[in-house]
Amino acid sequence: MASTLNKFDSCRICGSTELHDVLSLGDMPPVNSFLRHESDATVEKKFPLAIVFCPRCTHVQTTHLLDPKDIFEDYIYFSSMSSTVVRHGQTLAARYAKELGLGAGDLVGELASNDGCILKAFRETCRVYGVEPAKNIAQVANDEGIPTLPEFFNSTTARKVRDAQGPARLIIARNVVAHVPEVVDFIRGVAHWLADDGIFHVEVPYLVEMVDKVEFDTIYHEHFSYYSVTALDRLFREAGLALWDVEEIGLHGGSLIARGKKAGTEPTANVTRYLEKERAEGYLTIAPLQRFAERTRALQTRIPEFLLSLKKGGKTIAGYGAAAKGVVLANYCNVDKDLLTFVADRSPYKQGKWMPGVHLPVVSPDHIFEAKPDYLFVLAWNFFDEIREQLARYETELAGKFVLPVPDPRVVATAPATAASPETKK
């Protein structure tokens, strides 16, 4: 369980010490510090969770830093648990095989490669190599035939990897750039490992989407940074790369794919369009973030009140998805055992444990069909389409209903029902 805390008083991109407060979510347990025994609650630790804005470069970051070694060296998130992520890896492999003309001698590297889920889609076409700091997960990847270095990536690691593996035609960094405290050094490492004609593929939650959809639960201790295109452009330039292209995808409630190349590369029209759009919408100032903070504070009471209204008349509610964002949402909005009976999750690494802070028991999804709750509150709402598909019987046979929390709590319209036997109905 994480134990080391430091306050970060300067901007991680430009170094400015003029940081403006945006939002505090209070003291929060680390999102992956699941309790092995309910009695462990007596020694559970919580830490301040808040974000600030840098007016010099527009970067948004957390105020306190938990030591990454405490968080990531023994991790419990496995990418392969999500069929959405698996399909995304297959799409990326097809895209870059065509765009870069990848062949057997080319190298694709991935940073924070997890269990090798994404690299598996590339290995039939070219060489692959992962860098993953979680030793337990890196071991899983190596066992699956994905060569993986169990270390944190930085400029020093980059020199070692390039010397051993050669330059990479493609370097992928999915949902890791937001997790790196010394992010300029991290990107400098990428610039060193990247081939002269290579592409650096980054995926991060998009700050504008987070603000527009009030996705406050994207904020947690492991996410040190929250990126706009404007901030990414500054970051790449600070580290010696050029932000070459950018696009949006629907993953994780709205993410950016930012693509970098060696310094001196002219950006596409997409980059210019996003930079101009963010300027026009005020994202060079703190104003949109202040509105986001106000809407977040309103949800702190609106969400539990909505759930309480659903429980009238003896109805029952369970949660689905003991994800990082679910831990933040449940703790910030006091969604505990008074509102939910349990939380179901597909990960066997979380089942049989208790969610940090709110101490809700985590069970297998099979338990849903035994307990038959009237509502499922989807904490992992960013994977709702996948969850709904996996739990089709919950709607069609049990007449259950899904509840989504953001941008406003709501019951999802019921999918078309199929005939069910009396025994399967509530």
C-alpha positions as CSV (number, residue, x, y, z in Angstrom):
1,M,0.0,0.0,0.0
2,A,1.3,3.4,-1.0
3,S,3.0,5.2,1.9
4,T,5.3,8.0,0.5
5,L,3.8,11.4,-0.2
6,N,5.4,14.6,-1.5
7,K,3.9,17.9,-2.4
8,F,4.6,19.1,-5.9
9,D,5.1,22.8,-6.0
10,S,6.1,23.4,-9.6
11,C,4.7,22.6,-13.0
12,R,5.9,19.3,-14.4
13,I,6.2,20.7,-17.9
14,C,7.6,24.2,-17.7
15,G,8.8,24.4,-14.1
16,S,6.6,27.4,-13.1
17,T,5.8,27.8,-9.4
18,E,2.7,29.9,-10.1
19,L,0.1,27.2,-9.8
20,H,-3.6,28.0,-9.3
21,D,-6.0,25.8,-7.3
22,V,-8.8,24.2,-9.3
23,L,-10.5,21.3,-7.3
24,S,-9.9,19.3,-4.2
25,L,-11.5,15.8,-3.8
26,G,-10.4,15.6,-0.2
27,D,-8.3,12.8,1.3
28,M,-8.5,9.7,-0.9
29,P,-7.1,6.1,-0.6
30,P,-4.8,5.0,-3.5
31,V,-7.2,3.5,-6.1
32,N,-5.6,0.1,-6.2
33,S,-5.1,-0.4,-2.5
34,F,-7.8,-3.0,-2.2
35,L,-8.2,-4.5,1.3
36,R,-7.5,-8.2,1.6
37,H,-9.5,-8.3,4.8
38,E,-12.3,-5.9,5.9
39,S,-10.5,-5.5,9.2
40,D,-7.6,-3.8,7.3
41,A,-9.7,-0.7,7.2
42,T,-8.3,0.3,10.6
43,V,-4.8,0.9,9.1
44,E,-6.0,2.2,5.7
45,K,-4.2,5.3,4.5
46,K,-5.6,8.3,2.7
47,F,-3.9,11.2,0.9
48,P,-4.9,14.6,-0.4
49,L,-6.2,14.5,-4.0
50,A,-6.4,17.9,-5.8
51,I,-5.5,19.5,-9.1
52,V,-4.0,22.8,-10.0
53,F,-3.6,24.9,-13.2
54,C,-0.4,26.4,-14.6
55,P,-1.2,29.6,-16.4
56,R,2.2,29.7,-18.1
57,C,1.8,26.5,-20.2
58,T,-1.8,25.5,-19.4
59,H,-0.8,22.2,-17.8
60,V,-3.2,20.7,-15.2
61,Q,-1.6,18.4,-12.5
62,T,-2.1,16.9,-9.1
63,T,-0.7,18.7,-6.1
64,H,0.6,15.6,-4.3
65,L,2.8,12.8,-5.5
66,L,2.7,9.2,-4.3
67,D,5.9,7.4,-5.0
68,P,5.4,5.6,-8.3
69,K,7.4,2.6,-6.8
70,D,4.6,2.3,-4.2
71,I,1.9,2.3,-6.8
72,F,3.2,0.5,-9.9
73,E,5.8,-2.1,-8.9
74,D,3.1,-4.6,-7.8
75,Y,-0.1,-3.7,-9.8
76,I,-3.5,-5.3,-10.2
77,Y,-4.8,-3.9,-13.5
78,F,-4.4,-6.3,-16.5
79,S,-5.2,-4.9,-19.9
80,S,-6.2,-8.2,-21.3
81,M,-9.3,-8.2,-19.0
82,S,-10.9,-5.7,-21.4
83,S,-12.1,-7.0,-24.8
84,T,-12.3,-3.3,-25.8
85,V,-8.6,-2.9,-25.2
86,V,-7.8,-6.1,-27.0
87,R,-9.7,-5.0,-30.1
88,H,-8.0,-1.6,-29.9
89,G,-4.6,-3.3,-30.1
90,Q,-5.7,-5.2,-33.2
91,T,-6.8,-1.9,-34.8
92,L,-3.5,-0.2,-34.0
93,A,-1.5,-3.1,-35.4
94,A,-3.4,-3.0,-38.7
95,R,-3.1,0.8,-38.9
96,Y,0.6,0.9,-38.4
97,A,1.5,-2.1,-40.5
98,K,0.0,-0.2,-43.4
99,E,1.2,3.3,-42.4
100,L,4.8,2.4,-41.6
101,G,5.1,-0.7,-43.8
102,L,6.3,-2.7,-40.8
103,G,8.3,-5.8,-41.5
104,A,10.1,-8.5,-39.7
105,G,13.2,-6.4,-39.0
106,D,11.3,-3.4,-37.6
107,L,10.8,-2.9,-33.8
108,V,7.7,-1.7,-32.1
109,G,8.1,-0.7,-28.4
110,E,5.5,0.0,-25.8
111,L,6.0,1.9,-22.6
112,A,3.9,0.6,-19.6
113,S,3.1,-2.3,-21.8
114,N,1.2,-4.1,-19.0
115,D,0.6,-7.8,-19.8
116,G,1.6,-7.4,-23.5
117,C,-2.0,-7.1,-24.6
118,I,-1.3,-4.5,-27.3
119,L,2.1,-5.9,-28.4
120,K,0.6,-9.3,-29.1
121,A,-1.3,-7.8,-32.0
122,F,2.0,-6.7,-33.6
123,R,4.2,-9.7,-33.1
124,E,3.2,-11.6,-36.2
125,T,4.4,-8.6,-38.3
126,C,7.5,-7.3,-36.6
127,R,9.7,-7.4,-33.5
128,V,8.2,-6.2,-30.2
129,Y,9.6,-5.1,-26.9
130,G,7.8,-3.8,-23.8
131,V,8.9,-1.8,-20.8
132,E,6.7,-2.4,-17.7
133,P,7.5,-1.3,-14.1
134,A,5.0,-3.7,-12.5
135,K,7.2,-6.8,-12.0
136,N,4.3,-9.1,-11.5
137,I,2.6,-8.0,-14.8
138,A,5.9,-7.9,-16.7
139,Q,6.4,-11.5,-15.7
140,V,3.0,-12.4,-17.2
141,A,4.0,-10.7,-20.4
142,N,7.3,-12.5,-20.6
143,D,5.6,-15.8,-19.9
144,E,3.3,-15.1,-22.9
145,G,6.3,-14.6,-25.2
146,I,6.3,-10.8,-25.2
147,P,9.9,-9.7,-24.2
148,T,9.4,-7.1,-21.4
149,L,11.9,-5.2,-19.3
150,P,10.6,-4.8,-15.7
151,E,11.7,-1.2,-15.1
152,F,10.4,2.4,-15.2
153,F,11.1,4.1,-18.4
154,N,13.2,7.3,-18.5
155,S,16.1,8.7,-20.5
156,T,18.5,6.3,-18.8
157,T,16.4,3.3,-19.6
158,A,16.0,4.5,-23.2
159,R,19.7,4.4,-23.8
160,K,19.9,0.9,-22.4
161,V,17.0,-0.3,-24.5
162,R,18.2,1.3,-27.8
163,D,21.7,-0.2,-27.3
164,A,20.2,-3.6,-26.8
165,Q,17.2,-3.6,-29.2
166,G,18.0,-0.9,-31.7
167,P,15.8,2.1,-32.7
168,A,12.0,1.7,-32.7
169,R,9.9,2.5,-35.8
170,L,6.9,2.9,-33.5
171,I,6.8,3.6,-29.7
172,I,3.4,3.3,-28.1
173,A,2.5,4.9,-24.7
174,R,-1.1,4.2,-23.9
175,N,-2.4,5.8,-20.7
176,V,1.1,6.2,-19.2
177,V,2.2,9.8,-20.0
178,A,-0.4,11.0,-17.4
179,H,1.2,8.7,-14.8
180,V,4.7,10.0,-15.1
181,P,6.0,12.6,-12.6
182,E,9.2,13.4,-14.5
183,V,7.4,13.6,-17.8
184,V,9.9,15.8,-19.7
185,D,12.7,13.3,-19.0
186,F,10.3,10.5,-20.1
187,I,9.6,12.1,-23.5
188,R,13.4,12.8,-23.9
189,G,13.9,9.1,-23.5
190,V,11.3,8.5,-26.3
191,A,13.1,10.9,-28.6
192,H,16.4,8.9,-28.0
193,W,14.8,5.5,-28.7
194,L,12.7,6.6,-31.7
195,A,14.1,5.9,-35.2
196,D,14.6,8.9,-37.4
197,D,11.5,8.0,-39.4
198,G,9.6,6.7,-36.4
199,I,6.2,7.6,-34.8
200,F,5.5,8.1,-31.1
201,H,1.9,7.1,-30.4
202,V,0.5,8.6,-27.2
203,E,-3.0,8.0,-25.7
204,V,-4.2,10.2,-22.8
205,P,-7.6,11.2,-21.4
206,Y,-8.5,14.5,-23.0
207,L,-8.8,17.4,-20.5
208,V,-11.6,19.0,-22.6
209,E,-13.7,15.9,-22.5
210,M,-13.1,15.5,-18.8
211,V,-14.3,19.0,-18.2
212,D,-17.3,18.9,-20.6
213,K,-18.6,15.6,-19.3
214,V,-17.7,16.3,-15.6
215,E,-15.5,13.2,-15.5
216,F,-14.1,14.1,-12.1
217,D,-13.4,10.4,-11.4
218,T,-10.6,10.6,-14.0
219,I,-8.6,12.4,-11.3
220,Y,-6.7,10.1,-9.0
221,H,-3.3,9.8,-7.4
222,E,-1.9,7.7,-10.3
223,H,-2.9,10.4,-12.8
224,F,-0.3,13.1,-12.2
225,S,-1.3,15.1,-15.3
226,Y,-4.4,16.0,-17.3
227,Y,-3.6,17.0,-20.9
228,S,-5.0,19.5,-23.4
229,V,-3.4,19.6,-26.9
230,T,-1.9,22.9,-25.9
231,A,-0.1,21.4,-23.0
232,L,1.0,18.3,-25.0
233,D,2.4,20.6,-27.7
234,R,4.5,22.4,-25.1
235,L,5.6,19.1,-23.5
236,F,6.8,17.6,-26.8
237,R,8.8,20.8,-27.6
238,E,10.4,20.8,-24.2
239,A,11.6,17.2,-24.7
240,G,12.9,17.6,-28.3
241,L,10.0,16.1,-30.2
242,A,7.3,17.7,-32.5
243,L,3.6,17.1,-31.9
244,W,2.9,16.0,-35.5
245,D,-0.8,14.8,-35.4
246,V,-3.7,14.5,-33.0
247,E,-7.2,12.9,-33.0
248,E,-9.9,11.9,-30.6
249,I,-11.1,8.4,-29.7
250,G,-13.9,7.3,-27.5
251,L,-11.8,5.2,-25.1
252,H,-12.0,6.0,-21.3
253,G,-14.7,8.7,-21.7
254,G,-12.8,10.6,-24.4
255,S,-9.1,10.3,-25.1
256,L,-6.5,11.9,-27.4
257,I,-4.2,10.1,-29.7
258,A,-1.2,12.4,-30.0
259,R,1.5,11.4,-32.4
260,G,5.0,12.7,-32.3
261,K,8.0,12.7,-34.7
262,K,11.5,14.0,-34.5
263,A,11.9,17.7,-34.0
264,G,11.5,19.8,-37.1
265,T,8.5,17.9,-38.5
266,E,5.7,20.1,-39.6
267,P,2.4,19.5,-37.8
268,T,-0.8,18.4,-39.6
269,A,-3.8,20.7,-39.9
270,N,-5.4,18.7,-37.0
271,V,-2.9,20.0,-34.5
272,T,-3.5,23.6,-35.6
273,R,-7.3,23.1,-35.5
274,Y,-7.2,21.7,-31.9
275,L,-4.9,24.5,-30.7
276,E,-7.2,27.1,-32.1
277,K,-10.3,25.4,-30.7
278,E,-8.8,25.2,-27.2
279,R,-7.9,28.9,-27.4
280,A,-11.3,29.9,-28.5
281,E,-13.0,27.9,-25.7
282,G,-10.9,29.5,-23.0
283,Y,-8.5,26.6,-22.2
284,L,-5.5,28.9,-22.0
285,T,-7.2,30.2,-18.9
286,I,-8.5,28.6,-15.7
287,A,-12.2,29.6,-16.4
288,P,-13.4,26.2,-17.9
289,L,-11.7,24.4,-15.0
290,Q,-13.5,26.6,-12.4
291,R,-16.9,25.7,-14.0
292,F,-15.9,22.0,-14.0
293,A,-15.1,22.3,-10.2
294,E,-18.5,23.8,-9.5
295,R,-20.3,21.0,-11.4
296,T,-18.2,18.4,-9.7
297,R,-19.1,19.7,-6.2
298,A,-22.8,19.5,-7.2
299,L,-22.5,15.9,-8.2
300,Q,-21.1,15.1,-4.8
301,T,-24.6,15.3,-3.4
302,R,-26.6,14.7,-6.5
303,I,-25.3,11.2,-7.1
304,P,-26.0,9.7,-3.6
305,E,-29.4,11.4,-3.5
306,F,-30.3,9.9,-6.9
307,L,-29.3,6.4,-5.7
308,L,-31.2,6.8,-2.5
309,S,-34.3,7.7,-4.5
310,L,-34.0,4.5,-6.5
311,K,-33.9,2.4,-3.3
312,K,-37.4,3.6,-2.3
313,G,-39.9,0.7,-2.1
314,G,-37.3,-1.9,-1.2
315,K,-35.3,-1.8,-4.5
316,T,-31.7,-3.0,-4.4
317,I,-28.6,-1.5,-6.1
318,A,-25.2,-3.2,-6.7
319,G,-22.2,-1.7,-8.4
320,Y,-20.3,-2.9,-11.4
321,G,-16.6,-2.2,-12.1
322,A,-14.2,-1.9,-9.2
323,A,-12.1,0.4,-11.4
324,A,-9.8,3.3,-10.4
325,K,-12.4,5.8,-11.3
326,G,-15.0,3.9,-9.4
327,V,-12.9,4.1,-6.2
328,V,-12.7,7.9,-6.6
329,L,-16.4,8.3,-7.4
330,A,-17.5,6.1,-4.6
331,N,-15.3,7.8,-2.0
332,Y,-16.0,11.4,-3.1
333,C,-19.7,10.8,-3.2
334,N,-20.0,8.6,-0.2
335,V,-21.4,5.7,-2.2
336,D,-20.9,2.9,0.4
337,K,-22.8,0.0,1.9
338,D,-25.8,2.1,2.7
339,L,-26.3,2.5,-1.1
340,L,-24.8,-0.5,-2.7
341,T,-24.8,-4.2,-1.6
342,F,-21.6,-5.2,-3.5
343,V,-19.5,-4.3,-6.5
344,A,-19.0,-6.9,-9.2
345,D,-15.8,-7.0,-11.3
346,R,-14.3,-9.4,-13.8
347,S,-10.8,-9.3,-12.4
348,P,-9.9,-12.2,-10.2
349,Y,-7.2,-10.0,-8.6
350,K,-10.0,-7.8,-7.1
351,Q,-12.6,-10.4,-6.3
352,G,-12.8,-11.4,-2.6
353,K,-11.3,-8.1,-1.5
354,W,-12.9,-4.8,-0.4
355,M,-12.8,-1.5,-2.3
356,P,-10.5,1.1,-0.7
357,G,-12.2,3.7,1.4
358,V,-15.9,2.6,1.1
359,H,-15.1,-1.1,1.9
360,L,-17.6,-2.5,-0.5
361,P,-17.1,-6.3,-1.1
362,V,-15.9,-7.1,-4.6
363,V,-17.4,-10.2,-6.2
364,S,-17.5,-12.1,-9.5
365,P,-20.1,-10.9,-12.0
366,D,-21.8,-14.3,-11.6
367,H,-23.0,-13.1,-8.2
368,I,-25.3,-10.6,-10.0
369,F,-27.5,-13.5,-11.2
370,E,-27.7,-14.9,-7.7
371,A,-28.4,-11.7,-5.9
372,K,-30.6,-10.2,-8.7
373,P,-30.3,-6.5,-7.8
374,D,-32.9,-4.2,-9.4
375,Y,-30.2,-1.7,-10.5
376,L,-26.5,-1.9,-11.4
377,F,-24.6,1.3,-10.8
378,V,-21.8,1.3,-13.4
379,L,-18.7,2.6,-11.8
380,A,-16.6,1.7,-14.8
381,W,-18.9,3.7,-17.1
382,N,-16.1,4.2,-19.7
383,F,-16.6,0.5,-20.6
384,F,-20.4,0.6,-20.4
385,D,-21.0,-0.7,-23.9
386,E,-18.7,-3.7,-23.3
387,I,-20.3,-4.3,-19.8
388,R,-23.8,-4.1,-21.2
389,E,-23.0,-6.7,-23.9
390,Q,-21.4,-9.0,-21.3
391,L,-24.4,-8.7,-19.0
392,A,-27.1,-8.9,-21.6
393,R,-29.0,-11.5,-19.5
394,Y,-29.2,-9.0,-16.6
395,E,-31.6,-6.8,-18.7
396,T,-33.3,-9.4,-20.8
397,E,-33.9,-12.1,-18.2
398,L,-33.8,-10.3,-14.9
399,A,-35.4,-7.0,-16.1
400,G,-32.5,-5.2,-14.4
401,K,-31.6,-1.6,-15.2
402,F,-28.2,0.1,-15.5
403,V,-27.4,3.5,-13.8
404,L,-24.7,5.8,-15.1
405,P,-23.1,8.5,-12.9
406,V,-21.8,11.3,-15.2
407,P,-22.3,13.9,-16.4
408,D,-25.6,13.5,-14.5
409,P,-26.8,10.3,-12.7
410,R,-29.5,8.6,-14.8
411,V,-31.1,5.2,-15.5
412,V,-30.3,3.9,-18.9
413,A,-33.2,3.1,-21.2
414,T,-33.8,-0.7,-21.0
415,A,-32.7,-2.8,-24.0
416,P,-35.4,-4.7,-25.9
417,A,-36.5,-7.7,-23.7
418,T,-36.7,-11.3,-24.8
419,A,-39.0,-13.9,-23.4
420,A,-37.9,-15.2,-20.0
421,S,-39.2,-18.0,-17.8
422,P,-41.0,-17.1,-14.5
423,E,-38.0,-18.6,-12.6
424,T,-35.6,-16.0,-14.1
425,K,-37.8,-13.0,-13.4
426,K,-37.6,-11.1,-10.1
